[in-house]
Amino acid sequence: MTEPVRFIGSKGLKAELLASAKADRAPEGSRRRALVAAAAAVAASTKAATATATLGTLARVAAWKWFAMGAVGLGTVVAAKAVIAPRATTVEVSTAPSAGPKAPHAKRRVASPIRPRAFDAIPADPALPLPVSPPPEPAANESAIAPVPPAAKPEPPAIKPPTPAVAARATAEPAPARAAGPSTSGSRLAAEITAIDQMKSALAGGNAADALRRVDAYRAAFPTGTLAAEATALRVEALARAGRRDEARAELARLRAGHPESPLLENLGQIVGE
Amino acid sequence: MNPEPLALAAPEDAIVSPRAQAREARVRRMVEAHFDALWRFMRRLGVETMDVDDVMQQVLEIAAARLADIAASSERSFLFSTAFRVASEQRRRRQSRREVGDAALTRTEDPTPEPDALTEQARARAMLDQVLASMPTELRAVFTLYEIEEMTMAEIAELLGLPSGTVASRLRRAREQFEAHVDRLQAQMRRKQVLP
């Protein structure tokens, strides 16, 4: 490949315009916000991956995050609190099915309005109870990840039997209110990430059939999902694990055609036995 | 309802902490190493200043969720290709929303008065974004990585997961469009100066 001489090295308006972009800097605090968000995202995905986590553990993770973020000087304590306080209550809500339903719901009501906008995309853990509890029915999973509008009743506060279905509906409740806001993409993405994590745990647990069902559920819930390519990559792997080599190869071919992003394709050829 | 007290636990108390700590350290390294370039990349892809944090956060969430699958050598590649996807999607959504008409949003972008030199630069940047906005996103991505981040074509191919021939042809087309557009702007500016 012969590289053309860059405009930016020349003189005149073209170089001037490009140089102005080179000097462009993120506003004050932007990097710090990214770091805080990164820490929160790691905590969330670590939690999702910890299949055997108990309420106690989750609470301690939240507390530990709080501690760690202060300790490493990621930002002011206020900033850490802004992220972690809502997350801690979300954790309690998510585990409600196994731990008594009343107080957490009240807490969630309080917590959600003050969630800072920049962190709207933090997973709201709509499906977090699933990895915690015994293997869920696919149907329950779908209702948990789909942004289903709730029944029209305005949050009866104290009559929730601790069933996953109710928990899922309750968690999905803010969706209509956010329908037009920028947070929609964030919470949708959170649900997508959770779904992907569940596919991965199913695969890691040797349950390829379950992983395949979850990919189908994901595709039904997010026809144009941001992580569609990831889901397809996982489907390739699940098909290969299930011994359905030809289908795995066909799926891989589709992935290569539609999403030639190298990171996802890295090991798949080997996995399907090419 | 808490079976255990929610105390400020020491890290060794938390079962997942060593792993979480390692993951967090890795994501933090990734952010530290690539933040500025990623930020500029998103901006030049057309993500507005006020949206960059959100888009960046989505990228980092995806990275965090897929951390175990990202090879150390492809961290940059993963971040940029993910940023490209998320930014493109965000822009599509924004544009479809914008058709409802919220020009005010764009006007609030630079609310603070700036010193002259900076204003000059901000004006140049606005003009650049105007030129870039006329390009398809695919061309724009390759063009900005080559011309602004000064990456090689091979690096861009790896970064965006594209065949090198595709990068070469996109870059060629992007440079042609850029040149033509800027020349047109320059001619307009000259006309205005000559005939006030």
Interface residues (C-beta under 8 A of the other chain):
Chain A: M1 E3 P4 R6 F7 I8 G12 L13 K14 E16 L17 L18 A19 S20 A21 K22 A23 D24 R25 A26 P27 S30 R31 R33 A34 L35 A37 A38 A39 A41 V42 A43 A44 S45 T46 K47 A48 T50 A53 L55 G56 T57 A59 R60 V61 A62 A63 W64 W66 F67 A68 A88 E92 A99 G100 A103 P104 A118 F119 D120 A121 I122 P123 P182 S185 G186 L189 A190 I193 I196 D197 T226 L227 E230 H259 P260 E261 S262 P263 L264 L265 E266
Chain B: M1 N2 P3 E4 L6 A7 L8 A9 A10 P11 D13 A14 I15 V16 S17 R19 A20 Q21 R23 E24 V27 R28 M30 V31 E32 F35 D36 W39 R40 R43 R44 T49 D51 V52 D53 D54 M56 Q57 Q58 L60 E61 I62 A63 A64 A65 R66 L67 D69 I70 A71 S74 S77 F78 S81 R85 V86 E89 Q90 R93 Q121 A122 A124 R125 M127 L128 V131 T144 Y146 E147 I148 E150 T152 M153 A154 E158 L160 G161 L162 P163 S164 V167 A168 L171 R172 R175 F178 E179 V182 L185 Q186
